[in-house]
Amino acid sequence: MPMLALAMPIPPEKYSTWRTAIDSFAGPRRAEYDARNKRMGVERQGVWLQQTPQGPMEILVVETADPERFFALLATSQDPFDVEFRAFLLDVYGLDLTKPLPAPLPERLIDWSATRPTAAV
């Protein structure tokens, strides 16, 4: 299963907004978050918080058969949760998924697993 990893700096003035949202996705809004991921073909997703000398950073890992499709669906879905999620991304990161991504998706260099040989990159 292809894996996508993103590291995104969290503006310090947006940290509490970010943390409240992440806590809600893991808590009271978990069913909506789960449904969104299933609807968009996500097999596994993890979010980490890394404190750095430059400030907090979100590390996101998504396993999905088609990362480009995941972002396309996220950008166009009219599901209320997805619309709110896009607003969250715009507010915290200034990332407008309804426009082309400002940079290409990360380049995968190694994909190792103990249960299968190294995938070609």
C-alpha positions in Angstrom: 0.0 0.0 0.0 1.5 3.4 -1.0 2.4 5.6 1.9 2.5 9.4 1.9 4.2 11.5 4.6 4.0 15.2 5.0 5.7 17.5 7.6 3.8 20.8 8.0 4.9 23.6 10.4 2.1 24.7 12.6 2.1 28.5 13.0 2.5 29.1 16.8 -0.6 31.4 16.8 -2.6 28.6 15.3 -1.4 25.8 17.6 -4.5 25.8 19.9 -6.8 25.8 16.9 -4.8 22.9 15.4 -4.7 21.0 18.8 -8.5 21.4 19.4 -9.2 20.1 15.9 -6.9 17.1 16.2 -8.3 16.2 19.6 -11.8 16.4 18.2 -10.9 14.0 15.3 -9.6 11.5 17.8 -12.5 12.1 20.2 -16.0 13.4 19.7 -15.7 13.6 15.9 -14.0 10.3 15.5 -16.9 8.7 13.6 -16.9 11.5 11.0 -13.1 11.3 10.7 -13.3 7.5 10.2 -16.1 7.8 7.7 -14.2 10.4 5.7 -11.0 8.2 5.6 -13.0 5.2 4.5 -14.8 7.2 1.8 -11.5 8.4 0.5 -9.8 5.1 0.4 -7.4 5.6 3.3 -6.2 2.4 4.8 -4.2 3.9 7.7 -3.4 7.4 8.9 -1.3 8.8 11.7 -0.6 12.3 13.0 2.3 13.2 15.1 3.3 16.4 16.8 7.0 17.2 16.6 8.3 20.1 18.7 11.3 21.7 16.9 13.5 24.7 17.6 11.4 26.5 14.9 8.1 25.6 16.6 5.6 22.8 16.4 5.3 20.6 13.3 2.6 18.2 12.3 3.8 14.9 10.8 1.1 13.2 8.8 1.4 9.7 7.3 -1.4 8.4 5.1 -1.6 4.9 3.5 -3.8 4.9 0.5 -3.8 3.2 -2.9 -3.9 6.5 -4.7 -2.6 9.6 -2.8 -3.5 11.9 -5.7 -7.1 10.6 -5.6 -7.2 11.2 -1.8 -6.3 14.9 -2.3 -8.6 15.3 -5.2 -11.5 13.9 -3.2 -10.6 16.0 -0.2 -10.5 19.1 -2.4 -14.0 18.5 -4.0 -16.1 16.6 -1.5 -19.2 18.5 -0.3 -19.6 16.3 2.7 -20.0 18.7 5.7 -17.1 17.2 7.6 -14.8 17.6 4.5 -15.9 21.2 3.9 -15.1 22.0 7.5 -11.8 20.1 7.2 -10.8 22.2 4.2 -11.6 25.4 6.1 -9.4 24.1 9.0 -6.5 23.5 6.6 -7.0 27.0 5.1 -7.1 28.6 8.6 -4.2 26.8 10.1 -1.8 26.3 7.2 -3.1 28.7 4.5 -3.5 25.6 2.4 -6.4 25.9 -0.1 -7.1 22.4 -1.5 -9.5 23.8 -4.0 -6.4 25.2 -5.9 -3.5 23.3 -7.2 -1.1 22.2 -4.5 1.7 24.7 -4.0 4.3 21.9 -4.4 4.3 18.4 -5.7 3.6 15.6 -3.3 6.7 14.3 -1.5 9.0 11.9 -3.4 9.1 8.5 -1.8 12.7 7.2 -1.6 12.4 4.1 0.5 9.4 2.0 1.4 10.6 -0.9 3.6 8.5 -3.5 5.4 9.4 -6.7 7.3 6.5 -8.4 5.6 7.4 -7.7 2.0 10.4 -6.8 -0.1 11.4 -3.2 -0.5 9.0 -1.5 -3.0 10.5 0.0 -6.1 10.5 3.8 -6.1 
